[in-house]
Amino acid sequence: MKRLAIALLLVTGCASEPRPPISAALSDLEAALGRALQASSLTGPPVRTPGNWPCDFGEGEAFQLEFTAPARDPRATVVAVGELWRREGLTIQMDRTQHPNRPEVVVRGRLIEMSVHGFPERGTVWIAGNTACLDGEVPEAWRDV
């Protein structure tokens, strides 16, 4: 029995995928948020704000990226972005598209988490995401974050 457990552990360990580098997660995050912005009904340029994201247990590095922008219809933007993320196969963690004051959708992918929040009273949307905590070379554009 002990040999079987060791054999299963070895096979499982060998079959598991290596963790991707942080650069892959950042590339996924930037592309996914770019598509979300394209699906939005923005009426002005989005304000881009990058930042660090905390990693538990000090493993690897993680980053966040957020955009705030005026939108013609914040609720419709939340619905459109949520539908886009469903089509892309992301895991929906929260869908509050029908909330009267603060519609939002939160999703999770393999290397990233994202959310879109509508603020109808202000006529704005906030679209943001963060990467998983991963190791590897941080791309040049993110080194000063």
C-alpha positions as CSV (number, residue, x, y, z in Angstrom):
1,M,0.0,0.0,0.0
2,K,2.8,2.4,0.9
3,R,4.5,1.7,-2.5
4,L,1.2,2.5,-4.3
5,A,0.9,5.8,-2.5
6,I,4.5,6.7,-3.4
7,A,3.9,5.7,-7.0
8,L,0.7,7.8,-7.2
9,L,2.5,10.8,-5.7
10,L,5.4,10.5,-8.2
11,V,3.0,10.2,-11.2
12,T,0.8,13.0,-10.0
13,G,3.9,15.2,-9.3
14,C,5.4,14.5,-12.7
15,A,2.1,15.1,-14.5
16,S,1.4,18.5,-13.0
17,E,2.0,21.6,-15.0
18,P,4.8,23.9,-14.0
19,R,3.7,27.3,-12.6
20,P,3.7,29.9,-15.4
21,P,5.8,33.1,-14.9
22,I,4.4,36.4,-13.7
23,S,4.9,37.8,-17.2
24,A,2.3,35.3,-18.5
25,A,-0.2,36.4,-15.9
26,L,0.5,40.1,-16.7
27,S,0.0,39.5,-20.4
28,D,-3.3,37.7,-19.7
29,L,-4.5,40.5,-17.4
30,E,-3.6,43.3,-19.8
31,A,-5.3,41.6,-22.7
32,A,-8.4,40.6,-20.8
33,L,-8.9,44.1,-19.4
34,G,-8.3,45.6,-22.9
35,R,-11.1,43.4,-24.2
36,A,-13.4,44.5,-21.3
37,L,-12.7,48.1,-22.1
38,Q,-13.6,47.5,-25.8
39,A,-16.9,45.9,-24.7
40,S,-17.7,49.0,-22.5
41,S,-19.8,52.0,-23.4
42,L,-17.1,54.5,-22.4
43,T,-17.6,58.2,-23.1
44,G,-14.1,59.3,-22.2
45,P,-10.6,57.9,-21.9
46,P,-10.1,55.4,-19.1
47,V,-7.6,56.3,-16.3
48,R,-5.1,53.4,-16.0
49,T,-3.7,52.7,-12.6
50,P,-1.2,49.8,-12.0
51,G,-0.1,48.7,-8.6
52,N,1.2,45.8,-6.5
53,W,-1.1,43.1,-5.2
54,P,-0.3,41.4,-1.8
55,C,0.9,37.8,-1.9
56,D,0.2,35.6,1.1
57,F,3.1,33.7,2.6
58,G,5.6,35.8,0.6
59,E,5.5,33.6,-2.5
60,G,6.2,35.3,-5.8
61,E,4.9,38.6,-7.0
62,A,1.5,39.8,-8.0
63,F,0.2,43.0,-9.6
64,Q,-3.2,44.8,-10.1
65,L,-4.4,47.0,-12.9
66,E,-7.5,49.1,-12.8
67,F,-9.3,51.5,-15.1
68,T,-11.9,54.1,-14.2
69,A,-13.9,55.8,-16.9
70,P,-17.1,57.7,-17.6
71,A,-19.7,55.5,-19.3
72,R,-22.9,56.2,-21.2
73,D,-24.7,53.5,-19.2
74,P,-22.7,52.0,-16.4
75,R,-25.2,49.2,-15.8
76,A,-25.2,48.2,-19.5
77,T,-21.4,48.2,-19.4
78,V,-21.4,45.8,-16.4
79,V,-23.8,43.5,-18.3
80,A,-21.8,43.6,-21.5
81,V,-18.4,42.9,-19.8
82,G,-20.0,40.1,-17.7
83,E,-21.3,38.5,-20.9
84,L,-17.9,38.8,-22.5
85,W,-16.3,37.1,-19.6
86,R,-18.9,34.3,-19.7
87,R,-18.2,33.7,-23.4
88,E,-14.5,33.6,-22.6
89,G,-15.1,30.8,-20.1
90,L,-14.1,32.6,-17.0
91,T,-15.5,31.4,-13.7
92,I,-18.2,33.8,-12.4
93,Q,-17.7,34.4,-8.7
94,M,-20.4,37.0,-8.3
95,D,-23.0,38.4,-10.7
96,R,-25.0,41.4,-9.3
97,T,-25.8,42.9,-12.7
98,Q,-29.4,43.7,-11.5
99,H,-28.3,45.5,-8.3
100,P,-30.0,48.9,-8.5
101,N,-27.2,51.0,-7.1
102,R,-24.0,49.1,-7.7
103,P,-24.1,46.5,-10.4
104,E,-21.0,44.3,-10.5
105,V,-19.5,41.1,-11.8
106,V,-16.4,39.3,-10.4
107,V,-14.7,36.6,-12.3
108,R,-11.7,34.3,-12.0
109,G,-9.4,32.8,-14.6
110,R,-6.4,30.5,-14.5
111,L,-3.9,33.3,-13.6
112,I,-6.1,36.3,-13.0
113,E,-9.1,37.7,-11.2
114,M,-11.2,40.6,-12.5
115,S,-14.2,42.7,-11.7
116,V,-16.4,45.4,-13.2
117,H,-18.4,47.8,-11.1
118,G,-20.9,50.3,-12.3
119,F,-21.7,53.5,-10.6
120,P,-24.9,54.8,-12.2
121,E,-25.2,57.8,-10.0
122,R,-21.8,59.0,-11.1
123,G,-21.9,57.8,-14.7
124,T,-18.7,55.8,-14.3
125,V,-17.4,52.3,-14.3
126,W,-14.4,50.7,-12.6
127,I,-12.8,47.7,-14.3
128,A,-10.0,46.0,-12.4
129,G,-8.0,42.9,-12.0
130,N,-5.1,41.2,-10.4
131,T,-2.7,38.4,-11.1
132,A,-1.9,35.3,-9.1
133,C,1.3,35.3,-7.1
134,L,3.9,33.9,-9.4
135,D,7.7,33.9,-9.8
136,G,9.8,34.9,-12.8
137,E,11.1,38.0,-14.5
138,V,8.9,41.0,-14.1
139,P,8.4,42.7,-17.5
140,E,10.1,46.1,-17.9
141,A,6.9,48.1,-18.0
142,W,5.9,46.7,-14.6
143,R,9.3,47.1,-12.8
144,D,8.6,50.6,-11.4
145,V,5.2,49.7,-10.0
